[in-house]
Amino acid sequence: MRRVLLVWFLIAALLLAACGGSDEKAASVDEPAMEEKTMAADDMSDGLPEVNPLEVSGDIITAGSSTVFPLSEAMAERFKDEGYADNITIDSIGSGAGFERFCVAGESDVSNASRPIKDSERESCGAIDRIPIEFRVGTDALAVTVSKDNDFVDNLSMEQLAIVFSTATTWADVNPDWPGKPIQRFSPGTDSGTFDYFVEEVFDEDKEPILSADAIQLSEDDNVLVQGVTGSPYAVGYFGYAYYQENADTLKIVAINGVEATAANVDNASYPLARPLFIYSDAGIMAEKPQVAAFINFYLTYVNEEIERAGYFPAESSVLEAAKQSLLNAMKAMEQ
């Protein structure tokens, strides 16, 4: 209980600082208010303390994964709708570029990622005195898509998927019953966590086959990929599920190994291309900019109310609780 109270008062102090509070104001709190805080602290063992966006001030800078972008955008919009009046920057530049901005340039407060941080990136963070803290915020089913005008591809095995994005020249090279038309390939760029994940799962971490494929177009902008796939019945591409969902009227999602990308199949791990989504920050950043701690607190508290509307799937409750505990642990470390 004593530890819980200390953590709660630390976060309360950070939030008070974020809205311009002072020691003088804190000293004026009456005993009933203190009793209410103690009750809130008692409840914190079941979750994070409540954040009031009206009382949070100071700008927040996030950058990284284009896949996580729609989710972080949704959380930022809700934060603003509930009263936060300053600026949240959300740059969609890819997971790798996001970690570079966070760990090398030190220019962002939160790094959005569709893959776990690499050891080399952690080392870069350490060189500028940042220790990245991982917060799992959801799950994505990577969507392999073709145009709605494609009437021959409904399912691909993982082996066929590798051929489609490497050595095959025409669709008939993948399946002789399919048209002998050239395959037009659309892939996220090499700075993208989506690209990294696809290469890891489909090509066993060897990116040479996909980069050597004929007629492949790379882009860090998922909307460019969507436009490319919808432009031809012989095109194929992959990106985060949210971008498929947003364009489901013009795209067809392909089952992989006969398994469709549904919530049930993501939950039971039968869909082969399901992957975790993350945000990262650092205790020093949160100490210096308590508005960042407040936003992450808010994000973890309400993400499961927004994530399906953003086009993704909730993380398991135990995983989300672990993320919340990581935030509480960071607050505790800042106290010491």
C-alpha positions, 0 to 999 in steps of 0.5 A: 500500500505504501508503495502504491501511495508513493507512485500515485502521489508522484503521478499526481504531482506530474499531472499538477506540474503539467497544468502549471500547479504549484506547491502553494496550491498543493498545500491548500488541499483540504483533508476531505480531498486528501481522503479522496486521493487516498481512496484513488490510490487504493483503487490504483492497484487495479489500474492507472489513476485517472487523467483529466485532459483539461488539466494537462498542458505542454506539447507532445511529439510522436513519430514512427510507424504508419501502421500505429499512426491511425491508432495514435491519431485516434487517441490524440483526437480523443485526448483533445476532445476531452479537453487537452488544448495544446499540440500533439504531433504524430508523424507517420515515417515508419518504425525504423525512422521513428526509432532514429528520431527517438534514439539518435536525434532525440527529437520525439517524446513517443516512438510508434512501432509495428515491431519491437525495438532492435538491440542496436536501436536501444544502444543508440538510445543509451548513447543519448541517455534514453532508456526506451520503455515498451508499451504494447497497445494492440494487435494488427493483422497484416493485410495482403490485398488485391483489387476487388476486380481481381476474381482469381486470388482468394487465398495464398499459402505462405509459400505462394506469398513468398513467390508472389513477392519474389521470383514469379513474373506472372500470376500463372507462375504462382498457379497455372490456373491463374492469368499469365499477366505480370504481377504488380507488387506494392510494398512498404519501404525499408524503413517500415516496421511492416516491411521488416515484419513481412520479411521476417515472416515470409522470407526468414529475415532475408530481404534480398528476394523481395528487393530483387523482385520485378515490378515492385514499388516501395512507399512509406505512405500506405495510402500510396500502396492502397492506390496502387493495388486498387489501380489494377486487377493484377496488383497485390500489396500488403499493409496494416489492417486499418488501411484495408478496412478503410478501403474495403469497398475497393480492396479484397483481402486474401486469406493466408494458409486458408485462414482469414484475418478476423478478430477470432483468428487473431485472438487464437493465433491461427492467422499467420500474419498477426503482429503486436503494436507498440509505443515507446517512451522514456522515464526521463522524458516523462519526468521532464515533460509530464504531459507525455506521461499523462498522454501515455496514461490516457492512451493505455486507459482508453485504447481498447475503446478506440482500437477497433474503430481505428481498424485493429484488434485489442491486445489481450488483457494481461498484455495491456495490464503489463503495459500499464504496470510498465508505466507505473514502474517508470513513475516509481523509477522517477521517484528514486 
